[in-house]
Amino acid sequence: MTDVRRPAGRPGWDDVVLMSDPRVTSIAVVDDGSPLVDTAGAVPFTGETDEARRLRRPVLDRLLDAAAALPADLVLALNEGYRPPALQRSYFDRYRDRLAAARPDLAAAEVHRLASRFISPPEVAPHTAGAAVDVVLLSPEGEVLDVGCPLDASPEDSGGRCYTDHPDVAGEALALRRALVKAMSAAGLVNYPTEWWHWSWGDRYWAWVTGAPHAELGPVQSP
């Protein structure tokens, strides 16, 4: 990949609409009824559980389109797809409580908002709908490539470099991010701008970004 330099001083990289925003949470869901499917054999998987390997069929189709659109020296791998609602709740509550302990000066509503930068509130979380993918880029040999910060690094732990458009990400890492953004966007998936690895289709955030009249995919219980 060629070296890419980001222009200095780009404003607004953190001026993003979060999952907790009423403009997102107020969007209606009209579920299309598509099933959760196992992605085994369809796309490389770097996650840990069988549940995390599942996606709704329309999301998997778009993920495969994105994988095919990448340069030949890059491999797209799924790290996590479906997440049961109870697990989403535990992740959110744990991170929210961590923020509250670190910032006792903040009101509960602000802690909730800040927590949604990194973990979606359970009532709106795309992962619980099988609508979201957390992805990484691999070399042809299967090595996870460095795109500026590890997957699942929080804003605090990454110094903000988890944000897709963070100005400190440059060089090869920026080139890789741009390649990922180009392929995923062309496939119809939308990025959550606080997490370079998180992309979705059919959920409320997708509906807000695209202007769709409603979300296509709502929360589901694991079969």
C-alpha positions in Angstrom: 0.0 0.0 0.0 1.3 3.5 -0.7 2.0 6.0 2.1 -0.8 8.5 2.6 -0.4 11.7 4.6 -3.5 13.3 6.2 -3.7 17.1 6.0 -3.0 18.6 9.4 -5.7 20.2 11.5 -8.8 18.6 10.0 -11.6 19.8 12.3 -14.7 17.9 13.3 -13.4 14.3 13.5 -15.2 13.8 16.7 -18.3 15.8 15.8 -20.5 12.7 15.1 -24.0 11.6 15.8 -23.9 8.8 18.4 -26.1 5.7 18.8 -27.8 7.3 21.9 -28.9 10.4 19.9 -32.7 10.7 19.8 -32.5 11.1 16.0 -31.3 7.5 15.9 -33.2 5.9 18.8 -36.6 7.3 17.6 -36.4 5.5 14.2 -38.9 2.8 13.8 -38.0 -0.8 13.0 -39.9 -2.8 10.4 -38.1 -6.1 10.5 -37.7 -7.9 7.2 -37.7 -11.3 8.8 -34.4 -12.4 7.3 -32.7 -15.2 9.3 -29.4 -15.3 11.1 -27.0 -17.4 9.1 -23.7 -18.9 10.0 -20.8 -17.3 8.1 -18.5 -20.3 8.4 -16.7 -20.9 5.1 -17.9 -17.7 3.6 -15.5 -15.2 5.2 -12.5 -15.6 7.5 -13.3 -15.3 11.2 -11.1 -14.1 14.0 -13.6 -14.1 16.8 -14.2 -16.4 19.6 -17.8 -17.8 19.6 -20.2 -19.4 17.2 -22.8 -16.7 17.9 -20.4 -14.0 16.9 -20.0 -15.7 13.5 -23.7 -15.2 12.7 -25.2 -12.4 10.6 -28.5 -11.6 8.9 -28.4 -12.7 5.3 -28.5 -9.2 3.7 -25.6 -8.2 5.9 -23.5 -11.2 4.9 -24.2 -10.6 1.2 -22.9 -7.0 1.5 -19.9 -8.1 3.6 -18.9 -10.6 0.8 -19.3 -7.8 -1.8 -17.0 -5.6 0.3 -14.4 -8.4 0.6 -14.4 -8.9 -3.1 -13.8 -5.2 -3.7 -10.7 -4.9 -1.6 -7.2 -4.8 -3.3 -5.8 -8.3 -3.8 -3.2 -7.9 -1.0 -5.9 -7.4 1.6 -8.3 -9.9 3.2 -11.4 -8.9 5.1 -12.2 -10.9 8.2 -15.2 -10.9 10.5 -14.4 -10.6 14.2 -17.9 -10.3 15.6 -21.4 -10.2 14.1 -24.4 -11.2 16.2 -24.3 -10.4 19.9 -27.2 -11.6 22.2 -29.1 -8.7 23.9 -28.1 -9.9 27.4 -24.4 -9.8 26.5 -24.8 -6.3 24.9 -26.4 -5.1 28.2 -23.5 -6.5 30.2 -20.9 -4.8 27.9 -22.7 -1.5 28.0 -23.3 -1.4 31.8 -19.7 -2.4 32.5 -18.3 0.4 30.3 -20.8 3.0 31.5 -19.9 2.2 35.1 -16.2 2.5 34.3 -16.8 6.0 32.9 -19.0 7.0 35.8 -16.2 6.0 38.3 -13.6 7.9 36.3 -15.8 11.0 36.0 -18.0 11.4 39.1 -18.6 15.0 38.1 -20.7 14.0 35.1 -24.5 13.6 35.2 -25.9 10.1 34.4 -27.3 11.3 31.1 -23.9 12.5 29.9 -22.2 9.3 31.1 -24.8 7.3 29.0 -24.0 9.5 26.0 -20.3 9.1 26.3 -20.6 5.3 26.8 -22.4 5.1 23.5 -19.3 6.2 21.7 -17.9 2.7 22.3 -20.7 0.4 23.3 -24.2 0.9 21.8 -27.0 1.2 24.2 -28.8 -2.3 24.2 -32.1 -0.9 23.0 -30.6 0.3 19.8 -27.5 -1.9 19.3 -27.0 -3.1 15.7 -25.1 -6.2 16.9 -28.2 -7.5 18.7 -30.0 -7.4 15.3 -27.3 -9.3 13.5 -27.0 -6.1 11.5 -23.4 -5.1 12.4 -20.0 -6.5 11.7 -16.7 -5.8 13.5 -14.0 -6.4 11.0 -10.2 -6.5 10.6 -7.9 -6.5 7.6 -5.5 -9.4 7.1 -2.5 -9.9 5.0 -2.7 -12.9 2.5 -0.8 -14.8 5.1 -3.4 -14.2 7.8 -1.6 -11.5 9.8 -3.8 -8.9 11.3 -2.8 -5.5 9.9 -2.2 -2.4 11.9 -4.7 0.3 11.1 -3.8 2.8 13.8 -5.2 1.1 16.9 -6.5 -2.4 17.8 -10.1 -3.4 17.2 -12.1 -2.9 20.4 -9.8 -0.2 21.8 -11.9 2.4 23.6 -11.6 6.1 23.0 -9.6 6.4 26.3 -7.3 3.5 25.6 -6.6 4.5 22.0 -6.3 8.2 22.5 -9.2 8.7 20.2 -7.6 6.8 17.3 -10.5 4.3 17.3 -12.4 7.1 15.5 -12.4 6.3 11.8 -11.3 9.8 10.8 -8.9 10.6 13.7 -6.2 13.1 12.5 -3.4 11.2 14.2 -3.8 8.2 11.9 -1.5 8.6 8.9 0.8 6.6 6.6 0.1 3.0 6.0 -2.6 2.8 8.7 -4.5 5.6 7.0 -4.1 4.0 3.6 -5.6 0.8 5.0 -8.5 2.6 6.6 -9.3 4.3 3.3 -9.2 1.0 1.5 -11.6 -0.4 4.1 -13.9 2.6 4.0 -14.0 2.5 0.2 -14.9 -1.2 0.0 -17.4 -1.3 2.8 -19.2 1.9 1.7 -19.5 0.7 -1.9 -21.2 -2.5 -0.6 -23.8 -0.3 1.1 -22.6 -0.7 4.7 -22.3 2.3 7.0 -19.6 3.0 9.5 -20.1 4.1 13.1 -17.5 6.9 13.1 -16.2 6.3 16.6 -15.1 2.8 15.6 -13.2 2.2 12.4 -14.0 -1.6 12.6 -17.8 -1.3 13.1 -20.1 -1.4 10.0 -23.8 -2.1 9.6 -26.7 -2.5 7.3 -30.4 -2.3 8.1 -30.3 -1.1 11.7 -31.4 2.3 13.1 -28.0 3.9 12.6 -27.9 2.8 9.0 -31.4 4.2 8.5 -30.3 7.6 10.0 -27.2 7.8 7.8 -29.0 6.8 4.6 -32.3 8.6 5.2 -34.3 5.3 5.0 -37.8 5.6 6.4 -37.3 2.9 8.9 -34.8 0.2 10.0 -35.0 -3.1 8.3 -33.5 -5.2 11.1 -34.4 -5.3 14.8 -33.1 -7.2 17.8 -33.3 -11.0 17.7 -32.8 -13.7 20.2 -30.2 -16.3 19.4 -31.8 -19.5 17.9 
